[in-house]
C-alpha cells in the first residue's frame, strides 16, 4: 500500500505514523520517505484501516 501524506515533514512525523500503523497491525512494515511524503506499508490489515490510523494520528492522506 502506498499513501501520500503531504504534512509528514520530519522524523517525529515518521515515528508517529509508524506507531499509528503498528497500533492497528503490529506486524506491519512501514517505510516513510519525508522528501516525497510517501508512506509505504506492507500489512495484512485492510488499506482503509491503515489509512484511518494515519488520519487519526493527525495527518492528511491524499
Secondary structure by P-SEA (a helix, b strand, c coil): ccccccccccaaaaaaaaaaaaaacccbbbbbbccccbbbbbccccaaaaaaaaaaaccccc
